[in-house]
Amino acid sequence: MFDASQIKEHMEVKGSDGKHVGTVFGVEDGRIKLASGGMEHTIDLATVDAIADGVVRLRMPAAEAVRPWH
């Protein structure tokens, strides 16, 4: 389990496959705000599996995490 206050600006967000999803620029209303591909997106905090070594790791692969953005 993690505490949302552990998620800090500039942390990298990676999928369960270790691939880059985006970079955090905030947390608001139960969602992580992040930049990816020059655009701003959000992802639900419920998708976070762990926070370790300055990286937010998701419960799903990167391709699944970014699918709703395309």
Secondary structure per residue as TSV (DSSP state, phi and psi in degrees):
chain	resnum	aa	ss	phi	psi
A	1	M	-	360.0	154.0
A	2	F	-	-134.7	164.7
A	3	D	-	-109.4	127.8
A	4	A	G	-56.6	-24.7
A	5	S	G	-68.8	-12.6
A	6	Q	G	-75.3	-18.5
A	7	I	-	-82.1	118.7
A	8	K	-	-118.9	156.6
A	9	E	T	-55.9	142.1
A	10	H	T	78.5	1.3
A	11	M	-	-71.2	146.8
A	12	E	E	-84.2	142.1
A	13	V	E	-109.6	126.9
A	14	K	E	-125.7	148.5
A	15	G	-	-74.6	173.7
A	16	S	T	-64.2	-17.5
A	17	D	T	-88.1	1.7
A	18	G	S	85.0	0.3
A	19	K	-	-86.0	146.5
A	20	H	E	-64.7	133.4
A	21	V	E	-109.1	-41.8
A	22	G	E	175.5	-172.5
A	23	T	E	-125.1	129.3
A	24	V	E	-66.5	136.0
A	25	F	E	-127.3	7.6
A	26	G	E	164.5	170.1
A	27	V	E	-132.2	130.2
A	28	E	E	-154.0	133.5
A	29	D	T	52.4	43.1
A	30	G	T	74.8	15.8
A	31	R	E	-131.9	147.0
A	32	I	E	-89.8	126.9
A	33	K	E	-92.2	129.2
A	34	L	E	-143.3	159.3
A	35	A	E	-104.7	135.6
A	36	S	E	-153.0	126.1
A	37	G	T	62.5	30.4
A	38	G	T	79.0	6.9
A	39	M	E	-123.4	160.6
A	40	E	E	-98.6	137.1
A	41	H	E	-140.4	170.1
A	42	T	E	-130.9	156.5
A	43	I	E	-143.9	140.4
A	44	D	E	-65.7	138.1
A	45	L	G	-60.3	-25.3
A	46	A	G	-64.3	-17.0
A	47	T	G	-83.9	-7.3
A	48	V	E	-78.1	129.9
A	49	D	E	-94.2	-43.3
A	50	A	E	-161.7	162.1
A	51	I	E	-128.0	120.3
A	52	A	E	-154.0	141.4
A	53	D	T	54.0	38.0
A	54	G	T	74.0	16.5
A	55	V	E	-125.7	135.4
A	56	V	E	-93.6	118.5
A	57	R	E	-105.7	132.5
A	58	L	E	-93.1	164.4
A	59	R	S	-82.2	-4.5
A	60	M	S	-129.6	158.6
A	61	P	-	-64.3	156.4
A	62	A	H	-55.9	-44.1
A	63	A	H	-59.8	-37.1
A	64	E	H	-71.0	-38.8
A	65	A	H	-64.3	-38.2
A	66	V	H	-91.9	-8.4
A	67	R	G	-51.6	-45.0
A	68	P	G	-64.2	-15.4
A	69	W	G	-84.7	-10.3
A	70	H	-	-109.8	360.0
